[in-house]
């Protein structure tokens, strides 16, 4: 898929990017190459390929769920401007 200079300038304007006029052609060529590569990858048959969550089949190390800090709710809420039922009250900012 070929991208021309006018499309690069249009996308750059929409994305609020500043691309020098001297670099527009090179950028168009680079993006065209990337889109060609994506096209090649889309043509690969992946019917029998199982999706995976991580390319290295890594597992997450989990730790014991234990309390490590004391409950400071009363102390922290004592200086709050507004508290109700153990919750901080904040002003409404979205209608």
C-alpha positions in Angstrom: 0.0 0.0 0.0 1.6 3.2 -1.1 1.1 6.4 0.9 1.8 9.7 -0.8 3.1 13.0 0.6 -0.4 14.6 0.7 -1.7 11.8 3.0 1.4 12.2 5.3 0.7 15.9 5.6 -3.0 15.4 6.3 -2.3 12.8 9.0 0.4 14.9 10.5 -2.0 17.9 10.7 -4.7 15.7 12.3 -2.2 14.3 14.8 -0.7 17.8 15.4 2.7 16.6 14.3 5.3 18.8 12.8 7.0 17.1 9.8 9.6 19.1 7.8 8.7 19.4 4.1 12.1 17.8 3.4 11.2 14.7 5.4 7.7 14.1 4.1 8.8 11.9 1.2 11.0 9.8 3.4 8.3 9.5 6.0 5.8 8.4 3.3 8.3 5.7 2.1 8.8 4.4 5.6 5.1 4.2 6.4 4.4 2.5 3.1 7.1 -0.1 3.9 5.4 -0.7 7.3 2.0 -1.1 5.8 3.4 -3.5 3.2 4.9 -5.6 6.0 1.5 -5.6 7.8 -0.1 -6.8 4.6 2.4 -9.6 4.4 1.7 -10.6 8.0 -2.0 -10.6 7.4 -1.7 -13.1 4.6 -0.1 -15.7 6.9 -2.5 -18.7 7.7 -3.1 -18.7 11.4 -6.1 -21.1 11.5 -4.4 -23.7 13.7 -2.4 -21.2 15.9 -3.7 -20.9 19.5 -3.8 -17.4 20.8 -1.5 -16.7 23.8 -1.4 -14.1 26.5 2.4 -13.8 26.6 5.0 -14.7 24.0 7.3 -16.4 26.6 4.5 -18.3 28.3 5.5 -16.6 31.6 3.5 -17.0 34.8 3.0 -14.3 37.3 4.7 -14.7 40.6 2.1 -14.3 43.3 2.7 -13.4 47.0 0.7 -14.2 50.1 -2.1 -11.7 50.6 -1.2 -10.4 54.1 -1.8 -7.1 55.8 1.5 -5.3 56.1 0.4 -1.9 57.4 -1.9 -0.9 60.3 -5.3 0.6 59.7 -4.8 4.4 59.8 -8.3 5.3 58.6 -9.4 7.2 61.7 -6.1 9.1 61.8 -6.2 10.0 58.1 -9.9 11.0 58.1 -9.5 13.2 61.2 -8.0 15.9 59.0 -10.3 15.4 56.0 -12.7 18.3 55.3 -15.7 15.9 54.8 -16.2 12.2 55.8 -19.3 10.0 55.8 -19.5 6.3 56.9 -15.7 6.0 56.7 -15.5 7.4 53.2 -13.9 10.6 52.0 -16.5 13.0 50.5 -15.3 15.1 47.5 -17.1 17.8 45.6 -19.0 16.9 42.5 -17.0 17.9 39.4 -19.0 16.3 36.6 -22.6 17.1 36.0 
